[in-house]
Amino acid sequence: MLFLEYLQCSACQKAKKWLDEHQISCEDRHIMENNPTSDQMRIGA
């Protein structure tokens, strides 16, 4: 699973903590450093 996050976002921090607590693995992508393309944002891409 791809997890897009903004490091200063409290909702992102809470979501990441929940994923970690439930041992759900994901690929973290810091949206300000590695902004996804429109193709990557499409459902199923």
Distance bins in CASP14 RR format, pairs under 12 A and 6 or more apart:
PFRMAT RR
TARGET T0000
AUTHOR 0000-0000-0000
RMODE 2
METHOD distances of the structure
MODEL  1
1 15 0 0 0 0 0 1 0 0 0 0 0
1 16 0 0 0 0 0 1 0 0 0 0 0
1 19 0 0 0 0 1 0 0 0 0 0 0
1 22 0 0 0 0 0 1 0 0 0 0 0
1 24 1 0 0 1 0 0 0 0 0 0 0
1 25 1 0 0 1 0 0 0 0 0 0 0
1 26 1 0 1 0 0 0 0 0 0 0 0
1 27 1 0 0 1 0 0 0 0 0 0 0
1 28 0 0 0 0 0 1 0 0 0 0 0
1 29 0 0 0 0 0 1 0 0 0 0 0
2 19 0 0 0 0 0 1 0 0 0 0 0
2 25 0 0 0 0 0 1 0 0 0 0 0
2 26 1 0 0 1 0 0 0 0 0 0 0
2 27 1 0 1 0 0 0 0 0 0 0 0
2 28 0 0 0 0 1 0 0 0 0 0 0
2 29 1 0 0 1 0 0 0 0 0 0 0
2 30 0 0 0 0 0 1 0 0 0 0 0
2 31 0 0 0 0 0 1 0 0 0 0 0
2 34 0 0 0 0 0 1 0 0 0 0 0
2 36 0 0 0 0 1 0 0 0 0 0 0
2 40 0 0 0 0 1 0 0 0 0 0 0
2 41 0 0 0 0 0 1 0 0 0 0 0
2 44 0 0 0 0 0 1 0 0 0 0 0
2 45 0 0 0 0 1 0 0 0 0 0 0
3 9 0 0 0 0 0 1 0 0 0 0 0
3 12 0 0 0 0 1 0 0 0 0 0 0
3 13 0 0 0 0 0 1 0 0 0 0 0
3 15 1 0 0 1 0 0 0 0 0 0 0
3 16 1 0 0 1 0 0 0 0 0 0 0
3 17 0 0 0 0 0 1 0 0 0 0 0
3 18 0 0 0 0 0 1 0 0 0 0 0
3 19 1 0 0 1 0 0 0 0 0 0 0
3 20 0 0 0 0 0 1 0 0 0 0 0
3 24 0 0 0 0 1 0 0 0 0 0 0
3 25 0 0 0 0 1 0 0 0 0 0 0
3 26 1 0 1 0 0 0 0 0 0 0 0
3 27 1 0 0 1 0 0 0 0 0 0 0
3 28 1 0 1 0 0 0 0 0 0 0 0
3 29 1 0 0 1 0 0 0 0 0 0 0
3 30 0 0 0 0 1 0 0 0 0 0 0
3 31 0 0 0 0 0 1 0 0 0 0 0
3 34 0 0 0 0 0 1 0 0 0 0 0
3 36 0 0 0 0 0 1 0 0 0 0 0
4 11 0 0 0 0 0 1 0 0 0 0 0
4 12 0 0 0 0 1 0 0 0 0 0 0
4 15 0 0 0 0 0 1 0 0 0 0 0
4 16 0 0 0 0 0 1 0 0 0 0 0
4 26 0 0 0 0 1 0 0 0 0 0 0
4 27 0 0 0 0 1 0 0 0 0 0 0
4 28 0 0 0 0 1 0 0 0 0 0 0
4 29 1 0 1 0 0 0 0 0 0 0 0
4 30 0 0 0 0 1 0 0 0 0 0 0
4 31 1 0 1 0 0 0 0 0 0 0 0
4 32 0 0 0 0 0 1 0 0 0 0 0
4 33 0 0 0 0 0 1 0 0 0 0 0
4 34 0 0 0 0 1 0 0 0 0 0 0
4 35 0 0 0 0 1 0 0 0 0 0 0
4 36 1 0 0 1 0 0 0 0 0 0 0
4 40 0 0 0 0 1 0 0 0 0 0 0
4 41 0 0 0 0 1 0 0 0 0 0 0
5 11 0 0 0 0 1 0 0 0 0 0 0
5 12 1 0 1 0 0 0 0 0 0 0 0
5 13 0 0 0 0 1 0 0 0 0 0 0
5 14 0 0 0 0 0 1 0 0 0 0 0
5 15 1 0 0 1 0 0 0 0 0 0 0
5 16 1 0 0 1 0 0 0 0 0 0 0
5 17 0 0 0 0 0 1 0 0 0 0 0
5 19 0 0 0 0 0 1 0 0 0 0 0
5 26 0 0 0 0 1 0 0 0 0 0 0
5 27 0 0 0 0 0 1 0 0 0 0 0
5 28 1 0 0 1 0 0 0 0 0 0 0
5 29 1 0 0 1 0 0 0 0 0 0 0
5 30 1 0 0 1 0 0 0 0 0 0 0
5 31 1 0 0 1 0 0 0 0 0 0 0
5 32 0 0 0 0 1 0 0 0 0 0 0
5 33 0 0 0 0 0 1 0 0 0 0 0
5 34 0 0 0 0 0 1 0 0 0 0 0
5 36 0 0 0 0 0 1 0 0 0 0 0
6 12 1 0 1 0 0 0 0 0 0 0 0
6 13 0 0 0 0 1 0 0 0 0 0 0
6 15 0 0 0 0 0 1 0 0 0 0 0
6 16 0 0 0 0 0 1 0 0 0 0 0
6 28 0 0 0 0 0 1 0 0 0 0 0
6 29 0 0 0 0 0 1 0 0 0 0 0
6 30 1 0 0 1 0 0 0 0 0 0 0
6 31 1 0 1 0 0 0 0 0 0 0 0
6 32 1 0 0 1 0 0 0 0 0 0 0
6 33 0 0 0 0 0 1 0 0 0 0 0
6 34 0 0 0 0 0 1 0 0 0 0 0
6 35 0 0 0 0 0 1 0 0 0 0 0
7 13 0 0 0 0 1 0 0 0 0 0 0
7 16 0 0 0 0 1 0 0 0 0 0 0
7 28 0 0 0 0 1 0 0 0 0 0 0
7 29 0 0 0 0 0 1 0 0 0 0 0
7 30 1 0 0 1 0 0 0 0 0 0 0
7 31 0 0 0 0 1 0 0 0 0 0 0
7 32 1 0 0 1 0 0 0 0 0 0 0
7 33 0 0 0 0 1 0 0 0 0 0 0
8 30 0 0 0 0 0 1 0 0 0 0 0
8 31 0 0 0 0 0 1 0 0 0 0 0
8 32 0 0 0 0 1 0 0 0 0 0 0
9 15 0 0 0 0 1 0 0 0 0 0 0
9 16 0 0 0 0 1 0 0 0 0 0 0
9 30 0 0 0 0 0 1 0 0 0 0 0
9 31 0 0 0 0 1 0 0 0 0 0 0
9 32 0 0 0 0 0 1 0 0 0 0 0
10 16 0 0 0 0 0 1 0 0 0 0 0
10 17 0 0 0 0 0 1 0 0 0 0 0
11 17 0 0 0 0 0 1 0 0 0 0 0
11 18 0 0 0 0 0 1 0 0 0 0 0
12 18 0 0 0 0 0 1 0 0 0 0 0
12 19 0 0 0 0 0 1 0 0 0 0 0
12 26 0 0 0 0 0 1 0 0 0 0 0
12 28 0 0 0 0 1 0 0 0 0 0 0
12 29 0 0 0 0 0 1 0 0 0 0 0
12 30 0 0 0 0 1 0 0 0 0 0 0
12 31 0 0 0 0 1 0 0 0 0 0 0
12 32 0 0 0 0 0 1 0 0 0 0 0
13 19 0 0 0 0 0 1 0 0 0 0 0
13 20 0 0 0 0 0 1 0 0 0 0 0
13 28 0 0 0 0 0 1 0 0 0 0 0
14 20 0 0 0 0 0 1 0 0 0 0 0
14 21 0 0 0 0 0 1 0 0 0 0 0
15 21 0 0 0 0 0 1 0 0 0 0 0
15 22 0 0 0 0 0 1 0 0 0 0 0
15 24 0 0 0 0 0 1 0 0 0 0 0
15 26 0 0 0 0 1 0 0 0 0 0 0
15 28 0 0 0 0 0 1 0 0 0 0 0
16 22 0 0 0 0 0 1 0 0 0 0 0
16 24 0 0 0 0 0 1 0 0 0 0 0
16 25 0 0 0 0 0 1 0 0 0 0 0
16 26 0 0 0 0 1 0 0 0 0 0 0
16 27 0 0 0 0 0 1 0 0 0 0 0
16 28 1 0 0 1 0 0 0 0 0 0 0
16 29 0 0 0 0 0 1 0 0 0 0 0
16 30 0 0 0 0 0 1 0 0 0 0 0
17 24 0 0 0 0 0 1 0 0 0 0 0
18 24 0 0 0 0 1 0 0 0 0 0 0
18 26 0 0 0 0 0 1 0 0 0 0 0
19 25 0 0 0 0 1 0 0 0 0 0 0
19 26 1 0 1 0 0 0 0 0 0 0 0
19 27 0 0 0 0 0 1 0 0 0 0 0
19 28 0 0 0 0 1 0 0 0 0 0 0
20 26 0 0 0 0 1 0 0 0 0 0 0
20 28 0 0 0 0 0 1 0 0 0 0 0
27 34 0 0 0 0 0 1 0 0 0 0 0
27 36 0 0 0 0 0 1 0 0 0 0 0
27 40 0 0 0 0 0 1 0 0 0 0 0
28 34 0 0 0 0 1 0 0 0 0 0 0
29 35 0 0 0 0 1 0 0 0 0 0 0
29 36 1 0 0 1 0 0 0 0 0 0 0
29 37 0 0 0 0 0 1 0 0 0 0 0
29 40 0 0 0 0 1 0 0 0 0 0 0
29 41 0 0 0 0 0 1 0 0 0 0 0
30 36 0 0 0 0 0 1 0 0 0 0 0
31 40 0 0 0 0 0 1 0 0 0 0 0
31 41 0 0 0 0 0 1 0 0 0 0 0
34 40 0 0 0 0 0 1 0 0 0 0 0
35 41 0 0 0 0 1 0 0 0 0 0 0
36 42 0 0 0 0 1 0 0 0 0 0 0
36 45 0 0 0 0 1 0 0 0 0 0 0
37 45 0 0 0 0 1 0 0 0 0 0 0
38 45 0 0 0 0 1 0 0 0 0 0 0
39 45 1 0 1 0 0 0 0 0 0 0 0
END
